[in-house]
Amino acid sequence: MSDWSYKVDNKLRDKKGFFYGETDYNKKKISINKKLHKKKGKEDWLIDTLVHETMHKDHPKMKEKNVIKNTTKKLKKMKQKSK
């Protein structure tokens, strides 16, 4: 079992504004801004964000470009399995 935790944090933000998710390696915590997903009409992106942040957790040295690419691949596989 993983010692990481998942948390909803609707106040996530950086210097540029709000963001959808965050992976904190020191606290071993993944936070998701559920309110922002809902506000932007992107509730279907919630799974995408969870997979994306988990990809960061599992591959901490992976570049953002590759995290996005691998997240997309993983989501496609998940959709195919659900059919």
NUGU-309692 format. One line per field, with one value per atom (N, C-alpha, C, O): residue number from 1; residue in one letter; chain; atom name; x, y, z. Coordinates in nm, 2 decimals, m for minus. Example, Ala and Ser with C-alpha at 12.3 -4.5 7.8 and 13.67 -1.06 7.14 Angstrom:
! NUGU-309692
num: c(1, 1, 1, 1, 2, 2, 2, 2);
residuo: c(A, A, A, A, S, S, S, S);
cadena: c(A, A, A, A, A, A, A, A);
atomo: c(N, CA, C, O, N, CA, C, O);
X: c(1.32, 1.23, 1.32, 1.42, 1.28, 1.37, 1.29, 1.34);
Y: c(m0.57, m0.45, m0.33, m0.33, m0.22, m0.11, 0.00, 0.11);
Z: c(0.78, 0.78, 0.78, 0.85, 0.71, 0.71, 0.79, 0.80);
END
This chain:
! NUGU-309692
num: c(1, 1, 1, 1, 2, 2, 2, 2, 3, 3, 3, 3, 4, 4, 4, 4, 5, 5, 5, 5, 6, 6, 6, 6, 7, 7, 7, 7, 8, 8, 8, 8, 9, 9, 9, 9, 10, 10, 10, 10, 11, 11, 11, 11, 12, 12, 12, 12, 13, 13, 13, 13, 14, 14, 14, 14, 15, 15, 15, 15, 16, 16, 16, 16, 17, 17, 17, 17, 18, 18, 18, 18, 19, 19, 19, 19, 20, 20, 20, 20, 21, 21, 21, 21, 22, 22, 22, 22, 23, 23, 23, 23, 24, 24, 24, 24, 25, 25, 25, 25, 26, 26, 26, 26, 27, 27, 27, 27, 28, 28, 28, 28, 29, 29, 29, 29, 30, 30, 30, 30, 31, 31, 31, 31, 32, 32, 32, 32, 33, 33, 33, 33, 34, 34, 34, 34, 35, 35, 35, 35, 36, 36, 36, 36, 37, 37, 37, 37, 38, 38, 38, 38, 39, 39, 39, 39, 40, 40, 40, 40, 41, 41, 41, 41, 42, 42, 42, 42, 43, 43, 43, 43, 44, 44, 44, 44, 45, 45, 45, 45, 46, 46, 46, 46, 47, 47, 47, 47, 48, 48, 48, 48, 49, 49, 49, 49, 50, 50, 50, 50, 51, 51, 51, 51, 52, 52, 52, 52, 53, 53, 53, 53, 54, 54, 54, 54, 55, 55, 55, 55, 56, 56, 56, 56, 57, 57, 57, 57, 58, 58, 58, 58, 59, 59, 59, 59, 60, 60, 60, 60, 61, 61, 61, 61, 62, 62, 62, 62, 63, 63, 63, 63, 64, 64, 64, 64, 65, 65, 65, 65, 66, 66, 66, 66, 67, 67, 67, 67, 68, 68, 68, 68, 69, 69, 69, 69, 70, 70, 70, 70, 71, 71, 71, 71, 72, 72, 72, 72, 73, 73, 73, 73, 74, 74, 74, 74, 75, 75, 75, 75, 76, 76, 76, 76, 77, 77, 77, 77, 78, 78, 78, 78, 79, 79, 79, 79, 80, 80, 80, 80, 81, 81, 81, 81, 82, 82, 82, 82, 83, 83, 83, 83);
residuo: c(M, M, M, M, S, S, S, S, D, D, D, D, W, W, W, W, S, S, S, S, Y, Y, Y, Y, K, K, K, K, V, V, V, V, D, D, D, D, N, N, N, N, K, K, K, K, L, L, L, L, R, R, R, R, D, D, D, D, K, K, K, K, K, K, K, K, G, G, G, G, F, F, F, F, F, F, F, F, Y, Y, Y, Y, G, G, G, G, E, E, E, E, T, T, T, T, D, D, D, D, Y, Y, Y, Y, N, N, N, N, K, K, K, K, K, K, K, K, K, K, K, K, I, I, I, I, S, S, S, S, I, I, I, I, N, N, N, N, K, K, K, K, K, K, K, K, L, L, L, L, H, H, H, H, K, K, K, K, K, K, K, K, K, K, K, K, G, G, G, G, K, K, K, K, E, E, E, E, D, D, D, D, W, W, W, W, L, L, L, L, I, I, I, I, D, D, D, D, T, T, T, T, L, L, L, L, V, V, V, V, H, H, H, H, E, E, E, E, T, T, T, T, M, M, M, M, H, H, H, H, K, K, K, K, D, D, D, D, H, H, H, H, P, P, P, P, K, K, K, K, M, M, M, M, K, K, K, K, E, E, E, E, K, K, K, K, N, N, N, N, V, V, V, V, I, I, I, I, K, K, K, K, N, N, N, N, T, T, T, T, T, T, T, T, K, K, K, K, K, K, K, K, L, L, L, L, K, K, K, K, K, K, K, K, M, M, M, M, K, K, K, K, Q, Q, Q, Q, K, K, K, K, S, S, S, S, K, K, K, K);
cadena: c(A, A, A, A, A, A, A, A, A, A, A, A, A, A, A, A, A, A, A, A, A, A, A, A, A, A, A, A, A, A, A, A, A, A, A, A, A, A, A, A, A, A, A, A, A, A, A, A, A, A, A, A, A, A, A, A, A, A, A, A, A, A, A, A, A, A, A, A, A, A, A, A, A, A, A, A, A, A, A, A, A, A, A, A, A, A, A, A, A, A, A, A, A, A, A, A, A, A, A, A, A, A, A, A, A, A, A, A, A, A, A, A, A, A, A, A, A, A, A, A, A, A, A, A, A, A, A, A, A, A, A, A, A, A, A, A, A, A, A, A, A, A, A, A, A, A, A, A, A, A, A, A, A, A, A, A, A, A, A, A, A, A, A, A, A, A, A, A, A, A, A, A, A, A, A, A, A, A, A, A, A, A, A, A, A, A, A, A, A, A, A, A, A, A, A, A, A, A, A, A, A, A, A, A, A, A, A, A, A, A, A, A, A, A, A, A, A, A, A, A, A, A, A, A, A, A, A, A, A, A, A, A, A, A, A, A, A, A, A, A, A, A, A, A, A, A, A, A, A, A, A, A, A, A, A, A, A, A, A, A, A, A, A, A, A, A, A, A, A, A, A, A, A, A, A, A, A, A, A, A, A, A, A, A, A, A, A, A, A, A, A, A, A, A, A, A, A, A, A, A, A, A, A, A, A, A, A, A, A, A, A, A, A, A, A, A, A, A, A, A, A, A, A, A, A, A, A, A, A, A, A, A);
atomo: c(N, CA, C, O, N, CA, C, O, N, CA, C, O, N, CA, C, O, N, CA, C, O, N, CA, C, O, N, CA, C, O, N, CA, C, O, N, CA, C, O, N, CA, C, O, N, CA, C, O, N, CA, C, O, N, CA, C, O, N, CA, C, O, N, CA, C, O, N, CA, C, O, N, CA, C, O, N, CA, C, O, N, CA, C, O, N, CA, C, O, N, CA, C, O, N, CA, C, O, N, CA, C, O, N, CA, C, O, N, CA, C, O, N, CA, C, O, N, CA, C, O, N, CA, C, O, N, CA, C, O, N, CA, C, O, N, CA, C, O, N, CA, C, O, N, CA, C, O, N, CA, C, O, N, CA, C, O, N, CA, C, O, N, CA, C, O, N, CA, C, O, N, CA, C, O, N, CA, C, O, N, CA, C, O, N, CA, C, O, N, CA, C, O, N, CA, C, O, N, CA, C, O, N, CA, C, O, N, CA, C, O, N, CA, C, O, N, CA, C, O, N, CA, C, O, N, CA, C, O, N, CA, C, O, N, CA, C, O, N, CA, C, O, N, CA, C, O, N, CA, C, O, N, CA, C, O, N, CA, C, O, N, CA, C, O, N, CA, C, O, N, CA, C, O, N, CA, C, O, N, CA, C, O, N, CA, C, O, N, CA, C, O, N, CA, C, O, N, CA, C, O, N, CA, C, O, N, CA, C, O, N, CA, C, O, N, CA, C, O, N, CA, C, O, N, CA, C, O, N, CA, C, O, N, CA, C, O, N, CA, C, O, N, CA, C, O, N, CA, C, O, N, CA, C, O, N, CA, C, O, N, CA, C, O, N, CA, C, O, N, CA, C, O);
X: c(0.08, 0.00, 0.09, 0.19, 0.05, 0.13, 0.11, 0.01, 0.22, 0.21, 0.18, 0.20, 0.14, 0.10, m0.05, m0.12, m0.08, m0.22, m0.28, m0.20, m0.40, m0.47, m0.57, m0.64, m0.57, m0.65, m0.71, m0.65, m0.83, m0.89, m0.85, m0.87, m0.79, m0.75, m0.79, m0.73, m0.91, m0.96, m0.89, m0.94, m0.79, m0.71, m0.58, m0.49, m0.55, m0.43, m0.40, m0.49, m0.29, m0.25, m0.10, m0.03, m0.06, 0.08, 0.09, m0.01, 0.20, 0.21, 0.13, 0.10, 0.09, 0.02, m0.13, m0.21, m0.17, m0.32, m0.34, m0.25, m0.47, m0.51, m0.46, m0.43, m0.44, m0.41, m0.48, m0.54, m0.49, m0.58, m0.53, m0.60, m0.40, m0.34, m0.20, m0.13, m0.15, m0.01, 0.04, m0.03, 0.17, 0.23, 0.34, 0.43, 0.33, 0.42, 0.50, 0.46, 0.63, 0.71, 0.76, 0.77, 0.78, 0.82, 0.71, 0.74, 0.59, 0.47, 0.41, 0.32, 0.46, 0.40, 0.25, 0.17, 0.21, 0.07, 0.04, 0.11, m0.08, m0.13, m0.25, m0.35, m0.26, m0.37, m0.44, m0.38, m0.57, m0.66, m0.75, m0.81, m0.76, m0.85, m0.98, m1.00, m1.07, m1.19, m1.29, m1.36, m1.28, m1.37, m1.33, m1.42, m1.20, m1.16, m1.21, m1.26, m1.20, m1.25, m1.40, m1.44, m1.48, m1.62, m1.65, m1.73, m1.58, m1.60, m1.57, m1.65, m1.47, m1.43, m1.51, m1.49, m1.60, m1.68, m1.59, m1.62, m1.48, m1.39, m1.39, m1.29, m1.51, m1.52, m1.47, m1.42, m1.49, m1.44, m1.29, m1.23, m1.22, m1.08, m1.03, m0.90, m1.11, m1.07, m0.99, m0.89, m1.04, m0.96, m0.83, m0.73, m0.83, m0.71, m0.61, m0.49, m0.65, m0.56, m0.51, m0.39, m0.59, m0.55, m0.44, m0.34, m0.47, m0.37, m0.24, m0.13, m0.25, m0.14, m0.05, 0.07, m0.11, m0.04, 0.02, 0.13, m0.05, 0.00, 0.12, 0.22, 0.12, 0.23, 0.36, 0.47, 0.34, 0.45, 0.50, 0.62, 0.41, 0.45, 0.53, 0.64, 0.49, 0.55, 0.68, 0.77, 0.69, 0.81, 0.86, 0.84, 0.92, 0.95, 1.05, 1.06, 1.13, 1.23, 1.18, 1.25, 1.06, 1.00, 0.97, 0.91, 1.00, 0.97, 0.82, 0.75, 0.77, 0.63, 0.57, 0.46, 0.65, 0.60, 0.57, 0.47, 0.66, 0.64, 0.53, 0.46, 0.51, 0.41, 0.27, 0.18, 0.26, 0.14, 0.11, 0.00, 0.22, 0.21, 0.17, 0.08, 0.23, 0.20, 0.07, 0.00, 0.02, m0.11, m0.21, m0.31, m0.19, m0.29, m0.30, m0.40, m0.18, m0.18, m0.25, m0.33, m0.23, m0.29, m0.44, m0.52, m0.49, m0.63, m0.70, m0.81, m0.63, m0.68, m0.70, m0.80, m0.60, m0.61, m0.73, m0.80, m0.74, m0.85, m0.99, m1.08, m1.00, m1.13, m1.16, m1.27, m1.05, m1.07, m1.12, m1.20, m1.06, m1.10, m1.24, m1.31, m1.29, m1.42, m1.53, m1.65, m1.49, m1.59, m1.64, m1.73);
Y: c(m0.12, 0.00, 0.12, 0.13, 0.22, 0.35, 0.43, 0.43, 0.50, 0.59, 0.73, 0.82, 0.75, 0.88, 0.90, 0.80, 1.03, 1.06, 1.15, 1.22, 1.14, 1.23, 1.32, 1.28, 1.45, 1.55, 1.64, 1.68, 1.69, 1.80, 1.93, 1.95, 2.02, 2.15, 2.25, 2.27, 2.32, 2.41, 2.54, 2.64, 2.56, 2.68, 2.67, 2.76, 2.56, 2.55, 2.66, 2.70, 2.72, 2.83, 2.85, 2.81, 2.90, 2.94, 3.09, 3.16, 3.14, 3.28, 3.33, 3.45, 3.23, 3.27, 3.25, 3.30, 3.20, 3.18, 3.04, 2.98, 3.00, 2.87, 2.76, 2.78, 2.64, 2.52, 2.40, 2.40, 2.30, 2.18, 2.08, 2.01, 2.06, 1.96, 1.99, 2.07, 1.92, 1.94, 1.81, 1.74, 1.78, 1.66, 1.72, 1.78, 1.69, 1.73, 1.61, 1.53, 1.61, 1.49, 1.49, 1.38, 1.61, 1.61, 1.56, 1.48, 1.60, 1.56, 1.43, 1.37, 1.38, 1.26, 1.27, 1.19, 1.38, 1.42, 1.47, 1.55, 1.42, 1.47, 1.55, 1.50, 1.68, 1.76, 1.80, 1.82, 1.80, 1.83, 1.95, 1.95, 2.04, 2.15, 2.12, 2.15, 2.05, 2.00, 2.12, 2.12, 2.23, 2.34, 2.41, 2.45, 2.42, 2.48, 2.39, 2.45, 2.26, 2.17, 2.20, 2.21, 2.21, 2.23, 2.37, 2.39, 2.47, 2.61, 2.63, 2.70, 2.57, 2.58, 2.48, 2.48, 2.40, 2.31, 2.19, 2.13, 2.16, 2.06, 1.94, 1.88, 1.91, 1.80, 1.67, 1.58, 1.65, 1.53, 1.52, 1.42, 1.63, 1.64, 1.59, 1.57, 1.57, 1.53, 1.40, 1.39, 1.30, 1.17, 1.20, 1.15, 1.28, 1.32, 1.38, 1.34, 1.47, 1.53, 1.43, 1.44, 1.34, 1.24, 1.15, 1.12, 1.11, 1.02, 1.10, 1.05, 1.23, 1.31, 1.33, 1.31, 1.36, 1.38, 1.25, 1.25, 1.14, 1.01, 0.98, 0.91, 1.02, 0.99, 1.07, 1.02, 1.19, 1.27, 1.19, 1.18, 1.14, 1.07, 0.95, 0.92, 0.87, 0.75, 0.77, 0.68, 0.88, 0.91, 1.05, 1.14, 1.08, 1.21, 1.29, 1.41, 1.21, 1.28, 1.30, 1.36, 1.25, 1.26, 1.41, 1.48, 1.45, 1.59, 1.60, 1.50, 1.72, 1.75, 1.71, 1.65, 1.73, 1.69, 1.54, 1.50, 1.46, 1.32, 1.27, 1.17, 1.35, 1.32, 1.33, 1.25, 1.44, 1.47, 1.36, 1.30, 1.32, 1.22, 1.08, 1.02, 1.04, 0.92, 0.91, 0.81, 1.03, 1.04, 1.01, 0.94, 1.07, 1.06, 0.91, 0.86, 0.84, 0.70, 0.62, 0.53, 0.64, 0.57, 0.59, 0.49, 0.71, 0.74, 0.67, 0.62, 0.66, 0.59, 0.44, 0.38, 0.38, 0.24, 0.22, 0.12, 0.31, 0.30, 0.31, 0.23, 0.39, 0.41, 0.28, 0.23, 0.22, 0.10, m0.02, m0.10, m0.03, m0.13, m0.12, m0.22, 0.01, 0.03, 0.00, 0.00, m0.02, m0.04, m0.19, m0.22);
Z: c(0.00, 0.00, 0.00, 0.07, m0.08, m0.09, 0.04, 0.10, 0.07, 0.19, 0.15, 0.23, 0.02, m0.03, 0.00, 0.02, 0.01, 0.04, m0.08, m0.14, m0.10, m0.20, m0.12, m0.03, m0.16, m0.09, m0.18, m0.28, m0.15, m0.22, m0.16, m0.04, m0.24, m0.19, m0.29, m0.39, m0.26, m0.36, m0.36, m0.43, m0.28, m0.28, m0.35, m0.33, m0.42, m0.49, m0.58, m0.66, m0.58, m0.67, m0.68, m0.59, m0.79, m0.80, m0.84, m0.82, m0.88, m0.90, m1.02, m1.03, m1.11, m1.23, m1.21, m1.29, m1.09, m1.07, m1.01, m0.96, m1.03, m0.97, m1.07, m1.19, m1.01, m1.09, m1.04, m0.93, m1.13, m1.11, m1.01, m0.94, m1.01, m0.92, m0.88, m0.95, m0.78, m0.74, m0.67, m0.60, m0.70, m0.64, m0.54, m0.59, m0.41, m0.31, m0.27, m0.19, m0.31, m0.28, m0.14, m0.08, m0.08, 0.06, 0.16, 0.25, 0.13, 0.22, 0.17, 0.23, 0.05, m0.01, m0.02, 0.03, m0.09, m0.10, m0.24, m0.30, m0.29, m0.42, m0.39, m0.32, m0.43, m0.40, m0.54, m0.64, m0.53, m0.65, m0.62, m0.51, m0.71, m0.70, m0.76, m0.88, m0.69, m0.74, m0.78, m0.88, m0.70, m0.72, m0.86, m0.93, m0.89, m1.02, m1.14, m1.24, m1.12, m1.23, m1.25, m1.37, m1.14, m1.16, m1.21, m1.30, m1.16, m1.21, m1.35, m1.42, m1.40, m1.54, m1.63, m1.75, m1.57, m1.65, m1.70, m1.80, m1.63, m1.66, m1.57, m1.54, m1.52, m1.42, m1.48, m1.41, m1.61, m1.68, m1.68, m1.71, m1.65, m1.64, m1.51, m1.49, m1.41, m1.28, m1.28, m1.22, m1.36, m1.37, m1.44, m1.40, m1.54, m1.61, m1.51, m1.51, m1.43, m1.33, m1.23, m1.19, m1.18, m1.09, m1.15, m1.09, m1.27, m1.34, m1.37, m1.35, m1.41, m1.44, m1.31, m1.31, m1.20, m1.07, m1.02, m0.97, m1.04, m1.00, m1.09, m1.04, m1.21, m1.30, m1.25, m1.25, m1.20, m1.14, m1.02, m1.00, m0.94, m0.82, m0.85, m0.80, m0.95, m0.99, m1.07, m1.07, m1.13, m1.22, m1.19, m1.28, m1.08, m1.04, m1.13, m1.13, m1.20, m1.29, m1.43, m1.52, m1.46, m1.60, m1.63, m1.55, m1.75, m1.79, m1.81, m1.84, m1.79, m1.80, m1.94, m1.94, m2.04, m2.18, m2.18, m2.24, m2.12, m2.12, m2.02, m2.05, m1.91, m1.82, m1.90, m1.89, m1.97, m2.05, m2.15, m2.16, m2.22, m2.33, m2.27, m2.32, m2.16, m2.09, m2.02, m2.02, m1.97, m1.91, m2.02, m2.00, m2.14, m2.25, m2.29, m2.31, m2.30, m2.33, m2.23, m2.26, m2.10, m2.00, m2.00, m1.98, m2.02, m2.02, m2.14, m2.13, m2.26, m2.37, m2.34, m2.37, m2.27, m2.23, m2.13, m2.14, m2.04, m1.94, m2.01, m1.98, m2.11, m2.19, m2.26, m2.27, m2.32, m2.40, m2.31, m2.35, m2.19, m2.10, m2.05, m2.02, m2.04, m1.99, m2.09, m2.06, m2.22, m2.32, m2.32, m2.40);
END
